[in-house]
Amino acid sequence: MVKKVVIIGGVAGGASTAARLRRLDENMEIIMFEKGPHISFSNCCLPYYLSGKVEDDKNLVLMTPEKFYKQYRIDARTSTEVISINRDRKEITVRNILNNEEYIESYDKLVLSPGAKPIVPKIKGIENVNIFTVRNVVDIVNLNTFIKNNNCKNISIIGGGFIGVEVAENLKLAGYNVTLIEAMNQIIKTFDYDMVQIFHKEMYDKGINLIVEDKVTLFEKDTIVLQSGKKINTDVVVMAIGVAPETDLAVNGGLELGKTGAIKVNQNYLTNDKNIYAIGDAIEVYHSLTNSITKLSLAGPAQKQARAVADHIKGRAVRNSGYIGSSCIQIFDYNGASTGLTEQQIKYCNLTLNYDIVRVIPQDKVGLMPNSKPLHFKLIFEVPTGRILGAQAIGKGNVDKRIDIIATLIKMGGTIEDLKDLELCYSPPFSTAKDVVNYAALVASNILEDTFKQVYVQQVRGLIEQNKFIIDVREENEYKRAHIEGVKNIPLSQLRDRLEEIPKDIPIYLHCRSGQRSYNACLALQQLGFDNVYNVSGGFIGISFYEYYNDKVLNRKSILTDYNFN
């Protein structure tokens, strides 16, 4: 019988394991060690302290050791570092950081939840700038205090992942001059390049100096020097290029690492020691769509793992179906969510998947509602099975609801036929009668049935350069406000009366505002003897968003007379 469980790490994974164990066993001795001064703090909320959305840093701490003991009878010891594991004796060596005293603690079962640490590469001249990272409450308070006490104006963030983007947004909201530098060609890799341009535009419009495809090569005095030769004057540098799993304790204890460099665990989150479990950012997990091992630094999976470990310690059955990676983010006025595979991930992992995509931009609510906004939605599905592989949504409304639906279907092995058949809540202030996800499934079904052919917004510039025959089927007043340079305007309402203007011996590309009217035009032309017709998926709105950021920062000639984002 397990009488004593020791947990290393007192944030999401560790604290959740401890609380679950107590719910299952009132008599078990549970000791939790946390190297930092706080347990169970909201690390996902840390960036919002910089803008004042979280007004007091004390609000970031969700639980104190005293309260944890009173509520759960769990002995949570902060400012205490576990420095070694003696697996043979089932003991750990602990050091009190405050007085440097060391002692031995025994265990029946040991749970490792040490998390991950920010990566700070050894860039030349790093001593010439004020470097900060964001991992815990102490970090964010130190950053905020330094900025205010030194009257800092210019702040640079290196890294365009979730933390980097959220820190950049909140510092901008606080009134600072913010530069965000990302070495890759885009921020937030959980979105494909065509979708993430919406976020690029939003950051540009809100005044963030967003630099992509440029790498930091060295630091000079209060200056960042980029590979392009560009120099950025900065008072503070926040390093947010990524995290690495905390594995030193595991390695020194003889625990096995996996091929990702994280701690290797089995389906029950056991390491190669039958008495030691590991969870959270420090471990590698099974990705059920790529059928491969990966790392996944997300709070939701850590919570699931914590519950599973507690259950397994108590002899309960544990179901491990792998992970698909679901996440969401807010960037100023836009919300984004994604789940499953992206196109980039499919290509990067060399997955032998035959797939197609749907790119639609319907309204997120009934158009008569005053807060109805376009919702950019991308669905990736397998051909010919229709199995759903992933989805991304960006808009000013409820994107998380739509992606949660897709995530649920992916976990259940659902297909586009299942998605078409879903009965979802409807009321004009909330959605449309045929919700975004239903609509995407209907389009996917038409693609599978080879009802029509499509091209994507990222191909339009190339089509223009090749002088392809493109027809704008929007109404004349829409065309006059903004259109693609040089394209012909034949509104859908006039299409059947102007067929003589459309050649039959070359490919024809049709677009409208969002892709729906041009789809109808495609079907009409196909039935009227035009065999080589393509719909531009995403329409003029999608083209506008895709082109805008690069037009501005590259100072290139636009293919549009003006943009339309609504």
DAJO-V739302 format. One record per pair of residues at least 6 apart in sequence whose ideal C-beta (glycine too) atoms are under 6 Angstrom apart, sorted by the first residue. I is the first residue (numbers start at 0). J is the second residue. D is the distance in whole Angstrom. If there is no record, write none. Layout:
BEGIN
i:j:d
I:J:D
I:J:D
END
This chain:
BEGIN
i:j:d
1:107:5
1:108:5
1:312:6
2:107:6
3:28:4
3:106:6
3:107:5
4:20:6
4:29:5
4:108:5
5:30:5
5:106:4
5:109:5
6:13:5
6:16:6
6:17:6
6:31:4
6:110:4
7:32:5
7:81:5
7:111:5
7:113:6
8:112:3
8:113:5
9:31:5
9:33:3
9:38:4
9:75:6
11:298:5
11:301:5
12:112:4
12:278:4
12:279:4
12:301:4
12:305:5
13:31:6
13:112:4
14:38:6
14:39:4
15:302:5
15:305:4
16:110:5
16:305:4
16:308:5
16:309:5
17:29:5
17:31:5
17:73:5
18:71:6
19:306:5
19:309:4
20:29:6
20:309:5
21:71:5
23:313:5
29:73:5
30:74:5
31:75:5
32:76:5
32:79:5
32:81:5
33:77:5
34:80:5
35:135:5
36:77:5
36:78:5
37:60:5
37:136:5
38:62:6
38:75:5
39:61:5
39:62:4
40:59:5
40:60:5
40:136:5
41:59:5
41:61:6
43:298:6
44:53:6
44:59:6
45:133:6
45:139:4
46:165:4
46:166:5
46:169:5
47:53:5
47:169:6
48:56:6
48:139:5
49:143:6
49:169:4
49:170:5
49:173:6
50:169:4
50:172:4
50:173:5
56:136:6
56:140:5
59:136:5
64:75:4
64:77:6
67:73:5
67:75:5
78:96:5
78:97:5
79:93:6
79:95:6
80:94:5
80:96:6
81:91:5
81:93:6
82:92:5
82:94:5
83:92:4
84:91:5
84:252:3
86:272:5
89:106:6
90:103:5
90:105:5
91:104:5
93:102:6
93:104:6
94:101:5
108:274:6
108:312:5
109:275:5
110:276:5
110:308:6
111:277:4
112:278:5
112:279:5
113:245:4
113:281:5
114:245:6
114:279:6
114:280:5
115:242:4
115:243:6
115:244:5
115:245:6
115:280:4
115:296:6
116:243:6
116:245:6
117:132:4
117:134:6
117:242:6
118:240:5
118:241:5
118:243:5
119:238:5
122:215:6
123:217:4
124:217:5
124:218:4
124:219:6
125:218:6
127:218:5
127:219:6
127:220:5
128:218:5
128:236:5
129:235:5
130:236:5
130:238:6
131:142:5
131:237:5
132:138:6
132:238:5
133:139:6
133:162:6
151:234:4
151:235:5
152:176:6
153:176:5
153:232:6
153:233:5
153:234:5
154:170:5
154:175:5
154:177:6
154:235:5
155:178:4
155:223:6
155:231:6
155:233:4
155:236:5
156:163:5
156:166:5
156:167:5
156:179:5
156:237:5
156:239:6
157:180:5
157:215:6
157:238:6
157:240:6
158:239:4
158:240:4
159:181:3
159:186:3
162:239:5
163:239:4
164:186:6
166:237:6
167:177:5
167:179:4
167:207:6
168:330:6
170:177:5
171:177:5
171:207:6
177:207:5
178:208:4
178:231:5
179:207:6
179:209:5
180:210:5
181:211:5
182:214:4
184:211:5
184:212:5
185:192:5
185:195:5
187:195:6
189:326:6
189:337:4
190:337:6
190:391:5
191:341:5
191:342:5
191:343:6
193:457:5
193:545:6
194:377:6
194:391:5
196:544:5
196:545:5
196:548:6
197:393:5
197:544:5
198:330:5
199:548:4
200:547:5
200:548:5
201:330:6
201:331:5
201:333:5
202:209:5
203:209:6
203:548:6
205:331:5
213:225:5
213:226:6
213:227:5
214:226:4
215:223:6
216:224:6
216:226:5
217:224:5
222:230:5
222:232:6
223:231:4
223:233:6
224:230:5
242:296:6
244:261:4
244:280:6
244:281:4
245:281:5
246:262:6
249:262:5
254:270:5
255:263:5
255:271:4
256:263:6
257:263:4
257:283:4
257:292:6
259:283:5
259:294:5
261:282:5
261:283:4
261:294:5
262:277:4
262:281:5
262:282:5
264:270:6
264:277:5
264:282:5
266:319:4
267:311:5
267:317:5
268:276:5
268:278:6
268:304:6
268:308:5
269:276:6
270:277:5
276:308:5
278:304:4
278:305:6
278:308:6
279:301:4
280:296:5
283:292:5
283:294:6
284:295:5
284:322:5
285:321:4
286:293:5
287:321:3
287:323:6
288:323:6
288:339:6
288:340:5
289:348:5
295:322:6
295:324:6
300:322:6
307:317:5
310:317:6
311:317:5
323:339:5
323:409:5
325:338:4
325:406:5
327:336:4
327:399:5
328:335:5
332:395:6
333:393:6
334:398:5
335:393:4
336:392:5
336:398:4
336:399:5
336:402:4
337:391:4
338:390:6
338:402:5
338:405:5
338:406:4
339:388:5
339:389:3
339:409:5
340:388:5
340:389:4
345:352:6
353:382:5
354:379:6
354:381:6
355:382:5
355:446:5
356:379:5
357:378:4
357:439:5
357:442:5
357:443:5
358:377:5
358:536:4
358:537:5
359:376:5
359:439:5
359:442:6
360:373:5
360:375:5
360:513:4
360:540:5
361:435:5
361:438:5
362:371:5
363:372:6
363:374:4
363:394:6
363:396:4
364:371:4
365:427:4
365:431:6
368:427:5
368:428:6
372:394:6
372:395:4
372:396:6
374:394:4
374:435:5
375:393:5
376:392:5
376:435:5
376:439:6
377:391:5
378:390:5
378:439:4
378:443:6
379:388:5
379:389:4
380:387:5
380:388:6
380:415:5
380:443:5
381:388:6
385:414:4
385:415:4
385:416:6
385:447:6
386:414:5
387:408:5
387:409:5
387:413:6
390:402:6
390:405:4
392:398:4
392:401:5
392:402:5
401:435:5
401:436:5
404:436:5
408:417:6
415:440:5
415:443:4
415:444:6
418:436:6
418:440:4
419:440:4
419:441:6
423:434:5
425:432:5
451:521:5
451:534:6
452:533:5
453:534:5
453:536:5
454:533:5
454:535:6
455:536:5
456:537:4
456:541:4
456:542:5
456:545:4
459:542:5
460:558:6
462:508:6
463:558:5
467:508:6
468:505:6
468:507:6
469:486:4
469:508:5
470:487:5
470:489:5
470:509:5
471:478:6
471:482:6
471:486:5
471:488:5
472:490:6
472:491:5
472:509:6
472:511:5
472:516:5
472:517:5
472:520:5
473:511:5
473:512:6
474:490:5
478:488:4
481:560:6
481:561:4
481:563:5
482:560:6
483:558:6
483:559:6
484:558:6
489:497:5
491:516:5
491:520:5
494:520:6
503:529:6
506:531:5
507:532:5
508:533:5
509:517:4
509:520:5
509:521:6
509:534:6
510:517:5
510:535:4
510:538:5
511:517:4
511:538:5
512:538:5
512:539:5
512:540:6
513:538:4
513:540:6
514:536:6
514:537:6
514:538:4
517:534:5
518:534:5
521:532:5
521:534:5
524:532:5
525:532:6
539:563:6
543:562:4
543:563:5
543:564:6
547:562:6
550:557:5
END
